[in-house]
Amino acid sequence: MDSADILILGGGLVGSALAVALDAHGISSIVVDPADPELILQAAFDGRASAIASAPMRMFEAIGVADRLAGKGCPIQGIRVSDGLEPGKLDFAPGDGEGAVGTMFENRILRTALFEAAQAASLADLRMKTRTVSVERGEFGVTALLDSGATVRAQLLIAAEGRNSPTREAAGLKTARWTYDHAAMIATMNHARSHENIAFEIFYPDGPFAILPLPDNADGHRSAVVWTVKADEAAGLMKISQRGYLAELEKRMGGFLGPLSNLSARSSYPLGFHHAAWITADRLALVGDAAHGIHPIAGQGVNVGFRDVATLVEVLVDGKRLGMDLGDPQLLARYQRWRGLDTFMVAAATDGLTRLFGIPGKTAASVRRFGLSAVDKLPMLKNWFMAEARGESGDVPKLLQGLSA
């Protein structure tokens, strides 16, 4: 297939999900990605874990991905937020009959499920270990020359290439960006006591410390830890022994999960923010990290990308029903309006939380703890936060409601 409705550059989590969702609605795609599947699907490639909110999980069910993830994640039955280990906390828990807030998956499991689903999709042409040599977006369509020598054509180009999207830069779509002078250190470990399917976010002056529940393994209870530190401290902390690292983790947890063991391979990456004011151009739309990159403080990064997918699919399906060219400016304008405000609000909220909890001093800490305790006693405000965490706020696309677009 050298022509399709959509050309997707980038076959990661968001790009693969988009190809599968389009296939489920009768829209064909060509996915081009330079990565080698044998490398990116290995356990050592990406040690991170992601909290998939309940709304994107409904999308996975609607497009046939959920079965590939069955039994491989850990339902999140509650979230506890605190400022250090001092009194004053905020608990989020689903109401009766509401189901889990989300599900924790290791990224390698998500990547494998979505990649295999894209491979199995009859209307998705997945071209890995392939790069674009040139791309032209013209009045009547998109044409791309690949390094395989093939020329492919489509009505619309989607950039799903990640934070440093060359397609976004080539299109002149400007982004606001800054770094946080922080790095996130990632690892998994076993612990003596059960996490009881609760995710913990503990805020320290040098950055948030997240404990994310994973399924038990042969060695017992298990969690992933995202430990945020000053950027200039990360390299030194990454070099300490496994025993020393586990001792530091246990100290920051206050020992509430008991003794720690079986530390996994560790990884670290710098934290930053970027947000494209415009996520469309002529016959082009951005999705996922190509459009926005936020602090992991609220665990919403990849979920925002899946919300892009659900929205874009609904816009394109509606356009197809009307017989429109899928690169029509009216469709792209609708996607821009629908996603522009939502992504900005999520980005602004996560950035604000990062700065609020980063203010040093006892007075600031006391105010934060008072605020957490106050919100904990306000059901309406807690329900709003829960809707955000679930991905159910605002104008929710059909796929996120578990419905066909």
Salt bridges, closest charged atoms under 4 A:
ASP2 OD1 - ARG127 NH2 3.05
ASP46 OD1 - ARG48 NE 3.00
ASP46 OD2 - ARG111 NH2 3.47
ASP83 OD1 - ARG368 NE 2.72
ASP83 OD2 - ARG369 NH2 3.37
ASP91 OD1 - ARG80 NE 2.64
ASP91 OD2 - LYS89 NZ 2.87
GLU98 OE1 - ARG390 NH2 3.60
GLU106 OE1 - ARG108 NE 3.58
GLU106 OE2 - ARG222 NH2 3.18
GLU116 OE1 - ARG68 NH1 3.87
ASP125 OD2 - ARG127 NH2 2.89
GLU169 OE2 - ARG168 NE 2.91
ASP206 OD2 - ARG252 NH2 2.97
ASP216 OD2 - HIS221 ND1 3.24
GLU248 OE2 - LYS251 NZ 3.56
ASP308 OD2 - HIS292 NE2 2.66
ASP308 OD1 - ARG339 NE 2.68
ASP318 OD1 - ARG321 NH1 2.90
ASP318 OD2 - ARG334 NH1 2.82
ASP325 OD2 - ARG283 NH2 2.79
ASP342 OD1 - ARG307 NH2 2.71
ASP342 OD2 - ARG339 NH1 2.54
ASP351 OD2 - ARG355 NE 2.96
ASP376 OD2 - LYS89 NZ 3.38
ASP376 OD1 - LYS382 NZ 3.11
GLU392 OE2 - ARG58 NH2 2.58
